[in-house]
Amino acid sequence: MYQFDWSVIQDGQLWLNAIGVTVAYAAVTSLAGLLIGVFLGLALVARVPVLTLIINAYIHLFRCTPLLVQIVWFFYALPMLTGYTLPDWFAAGLGLTLYMAAFSAEIFRAGVISIDRGQWEASTVLGFSYVTKMRHIILPQATRRMIPPIVSQTILQLKNTSLLSVVAVPDLMYAAGSLTMETYRPLEVYTFAALLYLAILTPVTLIANRFEIKH
């Protein structure tokens, strides 16, 4: 019978630091990815042929390749190709940011084109410019429809930060791996790490559910 030894997880500072790194990477990469995604989505809606082709290729690339491969590529391969070494913290988050941007662009595009075509036509008949049309008629309605998938993608982004441990970012998974190597108690360590992820994500998920019900 396995004898649990929970004393191996008593280093509170280790876990607090790891939680801080995890949440910081999730927040910054989600926000940066969302901002990039909005601009890409606006470009898609504008339907400029060459630009649309490039952006669709970018979205396809990041949606159809594993995020782990993207993170490792930006951390190790990009400096080899360019000859320029990126700061470790930046290189680690770059893959997460561009991954989030690809999905955000598609969410934005889907939200905008979901608005009934009649509203586009009516605003055109009334003489509204494209900017006025988007600002006052289309985007306010589309934004409400975008909120649930964006929140869901942000939750996924926080879970995805666990992949950063492969490039030695001191997040929760990296802390758990390091502690396991020291104590040889993987069951206690990884169980506790899972409980920490659960504690972080449960309130966020509840908020997301409320948004989905409301919108």
C-alpha positions as CSV (number, residue, x, y, z in Angstrom):
1,M,0.0,0.0,0.0
2,Y,1.4,3.4,-1.0
3,Q,2.2,5.7,1.9
4,F,1.6,9.3,1.0
5,D,4.1,11.9,2.3
6,W,2.7,15.3,1.8
7,S,5.6,17.0,3.6
8,V,7.4,17.1,0.3
9,I,5.2,19.9,-0.9
10,Q,5.6,22.2,2.0
11,D,7.8,24.8,0.2
12,G,5.2,27.5,0.0
13,Q,7.4,30.0,-1.7
14,L,8.3,27.7,-4.5
15,W,4.6,27.2,-5.3
16,L,3.7,30.9,-4.9
17,N,6.5,31.9,-7.3
18,A,5.3,29.2,-9.8
19,I,1.7,30.3,-9.6
20,G,2.8,33.9,-10.2
21,V,4.8,32.9,-13.3
22,T,1.9,30.8,-14.7
23,V,-0.7,33.5,-14.2
24,A,1.6,36.2,-15.6
25,Y,2.4,34.3,-18.8
26,A,-1.3,33.4,-19.3
27,A,-2.4,37.0,-18.8
28,V,0.2,38.7,-20.9
29,T,0.1,36.2,-23.8
30,S,-3.7,36.2,-23.8
31,L,-3.9,39.9,-23.9
32,A,-1.2,40.3,-26.5
33,G,-2.6,37.5,-28.6
34,L,-6.1,39.0,-28.4
35,L,-4.9,42.4,-29.6
36,I,-3.0,40.9,-32.5
37,G,-6.0,38.8,-33.3
38,V,-8.3,41.8,-33.4
39,F,-6.1,43.5,-36.0
40,L,-5.8,40.3,-38.0
41,G,-9.6,39.8,-37.8
42,L,-10.3,43.3,-39.0
43,A,-8.0,42.7,-42.0
44,L,-9.9,39.4,-42.7
45,V,-13.2,41.2,-42.6
46,A,-11.9,43.9,-45.0
47,R,-11.3,41.1,-47.6
48,V,-8.1,42.4,-49.2
49,P,-7.2,39.4,-51.3
50,V,-3.4,39.2,-50.7
51,L,-3.7,40.1,-47.1
52,T,-6.5,37.6,-46.6
53,L,-4.3,34.9,-48.1
54,I,-1.4,35.7,-45.9
55,I,-3.5,35.8,-42.7
56,N,-5.3,32.6,-43.5
57,A,-2.0,30.9,-44.1
58,Y,-0.8,32.1,-40.7
59,I,-4.0,31.0,-38.9
60,H,-3.8,27.6,-40.7
61,L,-0.1,27.1,-39.6
62,F,-0.7,27.9,-36.0
63,R,-4.0,26.0,-35.7
64,C,-2.6,22.9,-37.4
65,T,0.7,22.5,-35.7
66,P,1.2,21.4,-32.0
67,L,1.7,24.3,-29.6
68,L,4.6,22.5,-28.0
69,V,6.4,22.4,-31.4
70,Q,5.8,26.2,-31.8
71,I,7.2,27.0,-28.3
72,V,10.3,24.9,-28.9
73,W,10.8,26.3,-32.4
74,F,10.7,29.9,-31.3
75,F,12.9,29.2,-28.3
76,Y,15.6,27.2,-30.0
77,A,15.2,27.3,-33.8
78,L,14.5,31.0,-34.4
79,P,17.8,32.2,-32.9
80,M,19.6,29.7,-35.0
81,L,18.0,31.1,-38.2
82,T,18.2,34.8,-37.4
83,G,21.5,34.8,-35.5
84,Y,19.8,36.9,-32.8
85,T,19.2,35.5,-29.4
86,L,15.8,36.6,-28.0
87,P,15.4,37.1,-24.2
88,D,14.4,33.7,-22.8
89,W,11.2,35.0,-21.3
90,F,10.2,36.6,-24.6
91,A,11.0,33.6,-26.7
92,A,9.1,31.3,-24.4
93,G,6.0,33.5,-24.6
94,L,6.2,34.2,-28.3
95,G,4.7,30.9,-29.4
96,L,1.8,31.2,-26.9
97,T,1.1,34.7,-28.0
98,L,1.0,33.9,-31.8
99,Y,-1.0,30.8,-31.0
100,M,-3.6,32.9,-29.2
101,A,-3.6,35.5,-31.9
102,A,-4.5,32.9,-34.6
103,F,-7.5,31.6,-32.7
104,S,-8.5,35.2,-31.7
105,A,-8.5,36.3,-35.3
106,E,-10.8,33.5,-36.3
107,I,-13.1,34.2,-33.3
108,F,-13.2,37.9,-34.3
109,R,-13.9,37.1,-38.0
110,A,-16.7,34.6,-37.0
111,G,-18.3,37.1,-34.7
112,V,-18.4,39.9,-37.3
113,I,-19.8,37.7,-40.1
114,S,-22.4,36.3,-37.8
115,I,-24.2,39.6,-37.8
116,D,-27.2,39.5,-40.1
117,R,-26.5,40.7,-43.6
118,G,-29.5,43.0,-43.6
119,Q,-27.9,45.2,-41.0
120,W,-24.8,45.6,-43.2
121,E,-27.0,46.6,-46.1
122,A,-29.2,48.9,-44.1
123,S,-26.3,50.8,-42.7
124,T,-24.9,51.1,-46.2
125,V,-28.2,52.5,-47.5
126,L,-28.2,55.0,-44.7
127,G,-24.9,56.3,-45.9
128,F,-22.7,55.2,-43.0
129,S,-19.0,54.9,-43.7
130,Y,-17.3,51.6,-43.1
131,V,-15.7,52.8,-39.9
132,T,-19.0,54.2,-38.5
133,K,-20.8,51.0,-39.5
134,M,-18.3,48.8,-37.7
135,R,-18.0,51.0,-34.7
136,H,-21.7,51.7,-34.0
137,I,-23.6,48.8,-35.5
138,I,-21.6,45.7,-36.2
139,L,-18.9,45.5,-33.5
140,P,-21.2,46.2,-30.4
141,Q,-23.3,43.2,-31.4
142,A,-20.5,41.0,-32.5
143,T,-18.5,41.6,-29.3
144,R,-21.2,40.1,-27.2
145,R,-21.0,37.0,-29.3
146,M,-17.2,36.9,-29.1
147,I,-17.0,37.0,-25.4
148,P,-17.8,33.3,-24.5
149,P,-15.3,31.8,-27.0
150,I,-12.6,34.3,-26.1
151,V,-13.0,33.5,-22.4
152,S,-12.9,29.8,-23.2
153,Q,-9.7,30.3,-25.2
154,T,-8.2,32.3,-22.4
155,I,-8.9,29.4,-20.0
156,L,-7.2,27.0,-22.5
157,Q,-4.3,29.4,-22.7
158,L,-3.7,29.2,-18.9
159,K,-3.6,25.4,-19.2
160,N,-1.2,25.7,-22.2
161,T,1.4,27.5,-20.1
162,S,2.2,24.1,-18.6
163,L,4.1,23.4,-21.9
164,L,6.5,26.2,-21.1
165,S,8.2,23.9,-18.6
166,V,10.0,22.2,-21.5
167,V,12.0,25.5,-22.1
168,A,12.7,25.9,-18.3
169,V,10.2,28.6,-17.6
170,P,9.6,28.2,-13.8
171,D,5.9,27.7,-14.0
172,L,3.8,25.2,-12.0
173,M,4.8,22.2,-14.1
174,Y,8.5,23.1,-14.0
175,A,8.3,23.5,-10.2
176,A,6.6,20.2,-10.0
177,G,9.2,18.5,-12.2
178,S,12.1,20.0,-10.2
179,L,10.6,19.0,-6.9
180,T,9.9,15.5,-8.2
181,M,13.6,15.1,-9.2
182,E,14.6,16.2,-5.6
183,T,12.1,14.1,-3.6
184,Y,11.3,11.2,-5.9
185,R,7.6,11.6,-4.9
186,P,5.8,12.3,-8.2
187,L,2.4,11.2,-6.9
188,E,2.2,13.8,-4.2
189,V,3.9,16.6,-6.2
190,Y,1.8,16.2,-9.4
191,T,-1.4,15.7,-7.5
192,F,-0.8,18.9,-5.6
193,A,0.1,20.7,-8.9
194,A,-3.2,19.5,-10.4
195,L,-5.1,20.8,-7.4
196,L,-3.4,24.2,-7.8
197,Y,-4.5,24.3,-11.5
198,L,-8.0,23.4,-10.4
199,A,-8.0,26.1,-7.8
200,I,-6.9,28.7,-10.3
201,L,-9.2,27.6,-13.2
202,T,-12.4,26.8,-11.3
203,P,-13.4,30.5,-10.5
204,V,-12.4,31.5,-14.1
205,T,-14.5,28.7,-15.5
206,L,-17.5,29.8,-13.4
207,I,-17.1,33.3,-14.6
208,A,-17.0,32.1,-18.2
209,N,-20.1,30.1,-17.7
210,R,-21.9,33.2,-16.4
211,F,-20.8,35.1,-19.5
212,E,-22.1,32.3,-21.8
213,I,-25.5,32.3,-20.0
214,K,-25.7,36.1,-20.1
215,H,-24.7,36.4,-23.8
